[in-house]
Amino acid sequence: MTNSNYKTMGQQFGRRSWAEPWKIKMVEPIRMTTREEREKAMAEAGYNTFLLRSADVYIDLLSDSGTGAMSDRQWAGIMLGDEAYAGSRNFYHLEEAIRKHYGYKFIVPTHQGRGAEHLLSQALIHAGQYIPGNMYFTTTRLHQELAGGTFVDVIIDEAHDPSSLQPFKGDVDLEKLEDLIKREGADNIPYVSLAGTVNMAGGQPVSMANVQALRELCSRHGIRIYLDATRMVENAFFIQEREEGYSEKSIAEILKEFCSYTDGAWMSAKKDNLVNIGGWLAVNDPNLFDTLRNLVVVFEGLHTYGGMAGRDMEALSLGIEESVDDDHVRARVEQVRYLGQLLIDWGIPIVLPIGGHAIFLNAKVFYPHIPQDQFPAQVLTAGLYLDSGIRAMERGIVSAGRDPKTGDHRYPALELTRLAIPRRVYTQAHMDVVAEATKGVFDSREQTTGLKMIYEPKQLRFFQARFEPVGFRA
Ligand SMILES: Cc1ncc(COP(=O)(O)O)c(C=O)c1O
């Protein structure tokens, strides 16, 4: 599993250096484009990086979801797919890997994370109920709302402050949660929706102390806790690094302990679990499992494949094993930090502390002259693409969507552009290119103008919305 005392070769001798714990066996060429080509592609995509063709992208940091590189073992596992309609042997391998590393009893496979969110929300939420969580995530909240619930943000205030250096900005504010329980009653709260390394807060972790205290509070009120385990391995790394009493524990041990304070979890396996597609739900309550097993056959597939092929499940179970390796997680987070540190050194405003899976550029500070309803973070994604063919994602007002009651934009405190780093894909040299491109865009920020939304889908609008520059005339 890991090498001695979880130390890198460099650390064993008191040196700074570290390196990826793998070497490259297969390469995929990427294409550089001219400024002219990029301008054309961006206009055709309606200034939305989701609508670009990947062939027109040079370095793709749109998402760390499903974009990682599988290992040679995982590719070998693909050849061992048992594509039986029912009872595939790969499902049992998956079940075993989840039980071993996450510790839950009952497993329901799904095609990806949102499939699991759908099933859990439908199984547990009744119309009019409240679901507290440590900051919203787009698909998670939407499924809670579609089930008739209302999401309530109970993350600590520091999470909304991009410059706060609090080491665990993903923590739940227990007072906010207690207030909600007092106001609405425990019976109106089906569960707490807890996420590891909170994506929308900039990849910020939750401490072990916080989940322990949350467990105690929830048990007192008979409220369950379900965990979005999508990036929980990366969360375990931050606990190992920052929390007293955990520096000698392995990522695998920390992960399992954290999960033990929760009642179950859902997973987008496309992130931590190192596969291109897949997801799962895992719970300890046999009655809930029964409901979920009924639902999965309606929406995803039979309960032993849930929308995945047998080969996908094999790659996933091997991915789970690889994902908890200390060397792997350290290299992954250190690469993100390498990029972040370059940007900090050049005075570029990013969310601090640097998170686990991505760098979040603070678009409000980039473009103080662009009002939030002219989409500064979206403008910044366009700028990075136009500069160097780098694809990033908006995580601000466009992602936040509209309030279902008032119909107005939600105006989030954080207006961010995310540079998500795929796992085991890019080298340090790619990070240098990204850093210099970001600096180029930062240096020309004063000449930049806003965008106008000219097409807006009803749900999850950030995926397909179209924009044009303010003042544009055809
Ligand atoms: C924190 C978090 N939860 C859930 C999901 C949804 O998972 P999927 O994209 O696999 O449907 C994502 C995906 O980006 C995520 O980042």
Ligand as a Chemical Component Dictionary entry (heavy atoms), coordinates in Angstrom:
data_LIG
# 
_chem_comp.id                   LIG 
_chem_comp.type                 NON-POLYMER 
_chem_comp.pdbx_formal_charge   0 
_chem_comp.three_letter_code    LIG 
# 
loop_
_chem_comp_atom.comp_id 
_chem_comp_atom.atom_id 
_chem_comp_atom.alt_atom_id 
_chem_comp_atom.type_symbol 
_chem_comp_atom.charge 
_chem_comp_atom.model_Cartn_x 
_chem_comp_atom.model_Cartn_y 
_chem_comp_atom.model_Cartn_z 
_chem_comp_atom.pdbx_ordinal 
LIG C1 C1 C 0 -19.847 17.179 -4.648  1  
LIG C2 C2 C 0 -20.570 16.519 -5.764  2  
LIG N1 N1 N 0 -21.662 15.794 -5.512  3  
LIG C3 C3 C 0 -22.358 15.191 -6.489  4  
LIG C4 C4 C 0 -21.980 15.300 -7.812  5  
LIG C5 C5 C 0 -22.843 14.678 -8.895  6  
LIG O1 O1 O 0 -22.211 13.583 -9.424  7  
LIG P1 P1 P 0 -22.323 13.164 -10.991 8  
LIG O2 O2 O 0 -21.723 14.259 -11.791 9  
LIG O3 O3 O 0 -21.545 11.879 -11.047 10 
LIG O4 O4 O 0 -23.756 12.948 -11.296 11 
LIG C6 C6 C 0 -20.843 16.034 -8.130  12 
LIG C7 C7 C 0 -20.422 16.180 -9.540  13 
LIG O5 O5 O 0 -19.781 17.078 -9.975  14 
LIG C8 C8 C 0 -20.106 16.666 -7.080  15 
LIG O6 O6 O 0 -19.014 17.400 -7.326  16 
# 
loop_
_chem_comp_bond.comp_id 
_chem_comp_bond.atom_id_1 
_chem_comp_bond.atom_id_2 
_chem_comp_bond.value_order 
_chem_comp_bond.pdbx_ordinal 
LIG C1 C2 SING 1  
LIG C2 N1 SING 2  
LIG C2 C8 DOUB 3  
LIG N1 C3 DOUB 4  
LIG C3 C4 SING 5  
LIG C4 C5 SING 6  
LIG C4 C6 DOUB 7  
LIG C5 O1 SING 8  
LIG O1 P1 SING 9  
LIG P1 O2 DOUB 10 
LIG P1 O3 SING 11 
LIG P1 O4 SING 12 
LIG C6 C7 SING 13 
LIG C6 C8 SING 14 
LIG C7 O5 DOUB 15 
LIG C8 O6 SING 16 
# 
